[in-house]
Amino acid sequence: MIDEFAKDDLHGRLRRDRRALLWKLDGLSEYDARRPLTTTGTNLLGLVKHVATVEARYFGEVFGRPSPEPLPRWQDSDGSDLWATEDENRDQIIGFYRRTWEHSDATINELSLDAPGHVPWWAEDTNLFAIMVHVLSESVRHAGHADILREGLDGRTGLRAEHEKQIDEEARAAYCAKIEQAARSAAPIKA
C-alpha cells in the first residue's frame, strides 16, 4: 500500500515538474529560448533537452528498456545535450521530451519500486525507487535553473501559468532595494 502511494506521489511530482520546465519556454522568441544566459552557456531549451536525455537514459537503459529515441552512448557524452544546435528546433526538442515522458511513464507504470536496475558508474545496483528520486531531483534542479533564467529574461516566475501574478515592477524594485539595504548594513562596503 505504501509503495503504491510513494510511487504515485513521486510520479505526480515528476509530471508537475516536467510541465513547469516546458512552461519556461512559453512566449519566448527562438533566440531567447536557446541563447546562453550564464557564463557556462546554460540556456532554457538546452535544459529541456538535457532533462529529456537524462530521463530517457535512467528510465530506459537502467532497466533494460532502451529509449526508442536515438541517444549517444553514456560514455560518449560530450555536452551536446545541453544546447540546441542550429539544425534542431524547439518543436523537435519538446517532442523528444514528450516522447521520453511516454517511455518513462511506461517504465514507471510497469515496474515495482523495488525493480532492479543498473547504472554503470554507480557503485551498487539500484531500483526504480532510487531512480525516480534521482530523476525527480535532476528535474527539480534544472526547473529551478530555468525559473531563474526566465526571471532574468522578462521577470516571469512560478511553477504554472495559472498561478502567475501580474508583475508589479514598483513593488519588485522596492523589495529588491530593501534586500540590498539589508545586505549593505550587514556587510558595509569598504571604500
C-alpha positions in Angstrom: 0.0 0.0 0.0 2.7 2.5 1.0 4.7 1.5 -2.1 1.9 2.5 -4.4 1.3 5.7 -2.6 5.1 6.6 -2.8 5.2 5.7 -6.4 2.1 7.7 -7.3 3.4 10.7 -5.3 6.8 10.7 -6.9 5.4 10.2 -10.3 2.9 13.0 -9.8 5.7 15.4 -8.8 7.8 14.4 -11.8 4.8 15.1 -14.1 4.3 18.5 -12.4 8.0 19.5 -12.8 8.1 18.4 -16.4 5.2 20.7 -17.3 6.9 23.5 -15.3 10.1 23.2 -17.2 8.3 23.4 -20.6 6.3 26.3 -19.4 9.5 28.3 -19.1 9.7 28.3 -22.9 6.2 29.7 -23.4 6.1 33.1 -25.2 9.9 33.3 -25.8 11.5 34.0 -29.1 13.6 31.3 -30.7 16.7 33.3 -29.8 15.7 33.8 -26.1 14.8 30.1 -25.7 18.3 29.0 -26.9 20.8 31.7 -26.2 23.4 31.3 -23.4 22.2 33.1 -20.3 25.2 32.3 -18.0 28.9 32.2 -18.4 28.8 28.5 -18.7 26.3 28.6 -21.6 23.2 27.5 -19.7 20.1 28.1 -21.8 16.4 27.2 -21.5 16.0 25.0 -24.5 19.2 23.2 -23.6 17.9 22.5 -20.1 14.8 20.8 -21.6 17.0 18.8 -24.0 19.3 17.8 -21.1 16.5 16.7 -18.8 14.9 14.7 -21.6 18.1 12.9 -22.2 18.7 12.2 -18.5 15.2 10.9 -18.2 15.5 8.8 -21.3 18.6 7.1 -20.0 17.6 6.5 -16.5 14.1 5.2 -17.1 15.4 3.3 -20.2 18.8 1.7 -20.2 19.0 1.3 -16.4 16.1 -1.1 -16.6 17.0 -2.8 -19.9 14.3 -0.8 -21.7 16.3 1.4 -24.1 14.7 4.6 -25.3 13.2 4.4 -28.8 14.9 7.8 -29.3 18.5 7.7 -30.7 20.9 8.5 -27.9 24.7 8.5 -27.9 26.3 6.0 -25.6 26.6 7.2 -21.9 30.4 7.2 -22.1 30.4 9.3 -25.2 28.6 12.3 -23.6 30.2 15.5 -24.9 27.8 18.1 -23.5 25.8 18.4 -26.7 22.6 17.5 -24.7 23.0 20.9 -23.0 22.1 23.1 -26.0 20.2 23.2 -29.2 22.1 23.1 -32.5 21.1 25.3 -35.4 19.6 22.2 -37.0 17.4 21.4 -34.1 14.2 23.4 -33.4 12.1 23.9 -30.3 9.3 21.6 -31.5 11.8 18.8 -32.1 13.3 19.1 -28.6 9.9 19.4 -26.9 8.6 16.4 -29.0 11.6 14.4 -27.8 10.9 15.4 -24.2 7.2 14.4 -24.5 8.0 11.1 -26.2 10.5 10.5 -23.4 7.7 11.1 -20.9 5.7 8.3 -22.5 8.5 5.9 -22.4 9.4 6.8 -18.8 5.8 6.6 -17.7 5.5 3.1 -19.2 8.6 2.0 -17.2 7.3 3.6 -14.0 3.8 2.1 -14.5 5.0 -1.4 -15.4 7.7 -1.9 -12.7 7.5 -2.1 -9.0 9.5 0.3 -6.8 12.0 -2.5 -6.0 12.5 -3.5 -9.6 16.3 -3.8 -10.0 18.3 -1.5 -12.3 21.9 -0.9 -13.1 23.7 2.4 -13.6 27.2 1.6 -14.9 29.0 4.3 -12.8 27.2 3.7 -9.6 29.0 1.5 -7.0 25.9 -0.5 -6.3 22.9 -1.7 -8.3 19.8 0.3 -7.8 16.0 0.1 -8.1 13.1 2.0 -9.5 12.5 4.0 -6.3 16.1 5.3 -6.2 15.9 6.2 -9.9 12.6 8.0 -9.5 14.1 10.1 -6.7 17.3 10.7 -8.7 15.4 11.8 -11.9 13.0 13.9 -9.9 15.9 15.6 -8.2 17.5 16.3 -11.6 14.2 17.7 -12.9 13.6 19.9 -9.9 17.2 21.2 -10.0 17.0 22.1 -13.7 13.5 23.5 -13.4 14.9 25.9 -10.7 17.7 26.9 -13.1 15.0 27.6 -15.8 13.0 29.6 -13.3 15.9 31.9 -12.6 16.9 32.2 -16.3 13.3 33.1 -17.3 13.1 35.6 -14.5 16.3 37.2 -15.8 14.8 37.5 -19.3 11.4 39.0 -18.6 10.6 38.8 -14.9 8.2 35.8 -15.2 8.4 33.4 -12.3 6.4 30.5 -10.9 5.5 26.9 -11.4 2.4 27.1 -13.6 0.7 29.7 -15.7 -2.5 29.6 -13.7 -0.6 30.7 -10.6 1.3 33.5 -12.3 0.6 37.0 -11.0 0.9 40.3 -12.9 4.4 41.7 -12.4 4.3 44.8 -10.2 7.6 46.5 -11.2 7.4 49.1 -8.5 6.8 46.6 -5.7 9.5 44.3 -7.0 12.0 47.2 -7.1 11.1 48.3 -3.6 11.5 44.7 -2.4 15.0 44.4 -4.0 16.0 47.7 -2.6 15.0 46.5 0.9 17.2 43.4 0.5 20.1 45.5 -0.9 19.9 47.8 2.1 19.9 44.8 4.5 23.0 43.4 2.7 24.8 46.7 2.8 24.0 47.2 6.5 25.2 43.7 7.4 28.4 43.9 5.4 29.4 47.5 4.8 31.2 48.1 1.5 34.7 49.4 2.2 35.8 52.3 0.0 
